[in-house]
């Protein structure tokens, strides 16, 4: 199964662009960074270590080493003179080099058309179908969390982890938080209950309604 086929079957009409949580009925928004202060924006400080720990813990809970996943990277092209390979080169340290040739490329209209009225920009979507164990997700997640904090390593391109077996989409948008989507509440009910104290309070009521509705359905049955 290819990425577009998967999305069409399990996430029809969903645009793969942030904020994912507000674009799909079944999902959870987690808070990663807690109690930020300017003094914590340095390596090995409690704030950033907490971000890393939550992102990695959630990823591990969602993806077993043998499961099939799509790693999707969006590269926004604001400068037509730049080489795409050069823009993506900082992804290579996180994946087995033998798999890099399997990267699929799709040129799309800029995924934020409201910010590009003249249609000048493009979004280049790269996808890699592999096993969870095929790439170094721990340092990649850390680099994604670091992107806006001036901490190296950092990875500034948007990355989505799509679990083909579990039918979930996991997106760490930056150090503040991450979105988790599912094709059914049952697919992520264990994540919801196991990490409920990490749910972003701002969206907690909406998230609770999704899982209460699922529990009510089974009570009736």
N, C-alpha and C positions, 0 to 999 in steps of 0.2 A: 504494500500500500504506500502510495506517495502522499506527500504532505497535503496537497490540494484535495485529494480524494478523502483523506481523513477528516479534514476540516469540513468538507461538504457533507459528509455522513453524520458526524457527531456534533458539529458546531455550525449548522447552516445559518448563513446570513451574519455570522460574527466577523467583524473586521479585526484582524490581529494587530491592534494598536492600543496604547494606553489611553485612558484608564480602563483596563479589562473588566474590573469588578463592576463598573457601572454599565457595561455593555452586554451582560449576560445574567440570566436569572438565578443561576446556581453558582455560588462562589463564596469565598472568604477573603477578607482583607486583614492581613496580619501587620502588627507593628513590629519593626525590627529594632530601630534605634530608640532608646529610652533615656530621658533626662539628659538631653544634649546641652552642653555648654561649649564655648569656644575653646576652653582648656582641654576638652576631651577629643578634639579633632587631630589627634596624633596617634601614631602606631602604639599598640600595647596599652592604650588607655581604656578604662572600663566601658566607655560608650561604644567604641569601635569593636572591641572584643565581644561585647554583647550582641552587636549587629551580626558579626560573623557567626557566632554560636547559634543564633536563632535561624539564620538563613540555611546553614548547613544541617541543623537538626531537622528542619522541615523538609529539606530536600531528601535526606536519608529516610525519613518516615514515608515519603511518597514514592521513592524509586529504589527498587532492589537492584543489585549489580547485574543481574541477568535479564532485566526487562529491556524491551525495545523502546527507544525514544527518538524523537526528533529534537536536535538542537538547532534552533532557528536564530539567525543573527540578521538584524536589519542595519544596513549601512546607508545613511542618508547622504545623497550626493549633492552638495551645495557648490562644488567646484568641478566643472566638467573636465578640467585639465588634470585632475588627480587620478592616479592609477588605482583601480579597485583592489588589485592584489596588495598594493602597498597599504591601503586603508585597513585591510583585513589581516595584515601580517601578525598583529599582536594576538590573534586567536590561535595561531599554530602551537605555541608552547603548552596549550591546554588539551591537545588532542594527539592521538597517535599519528605520526607523520604518514603512515601507510594509508590512513583514512582521508587525508586532506583532498586527494583526487576525487573522492566521492561527493564532495560538496556540490550541491545543486544550486544553480543561480537563476533568479527570476527578477527581471527589471519591472518595477511597478511605478505608477504615478506616486508622487510624494504622499505619504500616508496621512499627512495633515493638510489636505487641500485648502482648508480655510486660511492657512498661512501662506498659500502659494497661488494666488489668484491668476497669475499669468502662466501657470503650469511650467515653470522653469526647472524645478527640481525633480529628482527621482529618488525612489527608495530601492536599494538593491537588497533583495532577500536571499540569503544563503541558508540552506538547510542541510543537515547531516543526519542521516538515519544510522543509528548505531546502538550499542549496548551502553548502559550506564557506566560499566567498567571500562569503556573505551576512551574516556576522557577524564581529565583531572578537574573534577567539578569543585573540589574544595578551594583550590587557589582561584578558580574562575569566579566563584561566588564572592570570595573576598575582594577580588578586583572590581567586581560590579558594585559592591557596597562602597568601595573606596572612591568611586568615580568623581563625586562632587566634593570630596574632602581634601583634595591635594595630597593624597597619600598614594604611594606606589607599592605594589603594582596597581594599576587601575585599568578598567575596560569600559569605554564610554559608549560602545554600540549597544543597542537594545537586544536582549537575549531572552528567548522563550524556551522553556523545557517542556516538551509535550510527551507525556507517557502514553505510548500506543496501547499498552496492555490495560492500564487503569483508566484511560480516556480522560486524562487531566491535563491542564495547562498551568504551569508554574512560572511566574514572572516576578523577579526581584527588580523593582524599578529604581531604587537607590537605597541609601542607608536608612531611609525612613520606614520602608515597608515593602510588602510583596502581595501579589494577588494570586489566588488559587481558584481556578475554575474547574467544573466537572460537568459531565453529561447527565449526572443524576446525584441527588443528595447522598444516596447510599454509598457512592464511590468515595466520599470524603468525610463521612460521618465520624469515622475513627479519628481523623485529624482534627475535626471540629471539637470533639469531646476531649481529646488528649492534650490539645494546646489551646484550650478555650481562654486561658488567661492571657494569651498573646493577641487575641482578636482586637482589632482597632476599635476602641470604644465609640468613636464617632459613627461607625456603621454597624454597631453591635445589634441594634434592634432589628434592622433589616435582615441581617444574617440569621438571627435567632428565628425569625419567621419562616425561613426556608426549611430549617431543620425541625421546627415544631410541626410544620405541615407534613413533613415526611413521617414523623413519629405518629401523628394522628392517623395517617393513612393506614399504618400497620396495626394500630389499635383497633380500628374498625374492622379490618380483615380478621 
